[in-house]
Amino acid sequence: MRIGLISDFEGCAASLEAALRHLRAASVDLIVHAGDILEAPISRDPPAETFDQLRASGALAIPGNHDRWLIDLDTSRWPMTLWLRRRRRDALGDWLHLLPAGRAAVAGDDLAWLRALPEDRVLDAPGALGAVYVCHGMPGNPFNSMWPSDPVYDGNVSDDDRRAALELDGMAHAVIVLCGHVPDPLEMWAARADGAPIRVIRSGGRQRDGDTFLAGCAIITAANDRGPDRWSVDHSWIEYRPRDRARPMRSR
């Protein structure tokens, strides 16, 4: 089994196209998109292009923190979304007033597709390899992260948050966790609530090196043995050409 992992292209259709082309050429069995499909408040490329590519690829996707802003605006979930974001220590940017314009750019059927995505996913790998858990930032909160254990990434996560995240049903039998929410690829070992080891694999998003623009992706290959150490990981950066080179990489 070979899984292609992508995440955090944030409405840049050109980076998504480059990564999907790379994964198709590698003949992966499954493509997983770990969130931040669009960018909040406004995506850099027409959202329809991102949705068309993602649906055509057959990828299994979940929403990220950028997507949650657009999904939850003007719904009963909005107070919870604000609360999850405000649990982080860094200040929320002064751009919430732009969200209506960003969401207006998303067609009704595309927004319905985005809203229908599960918060996370549990994939059953063949051959008794154990479960693959997919989340964006951390289990239960796409706005934050608890892997790796470093104040830069998880300084806002309390011990109670960490325990609750590990006790979510989807984590019960996970042997590997696939996620995004970071600009660079990361890998580490952690533990489930029952103490069993889990391997955490995070795909990088988009990077800029001078005039070179790069889209991150990972290919995770399972051997026919049991356990998280039986998965090999190959991270790649794929060059792409953005339509607007002058636009900043991120808008938080």
Order of alpha helices (4+ residues) and beta strands (2+ residues): beta-alpha-beta-alpha-beta-alpha-alpha-alpha-alpha-beta-beta-alpha-alpha-beta-beta-beta-beta-beta-beta
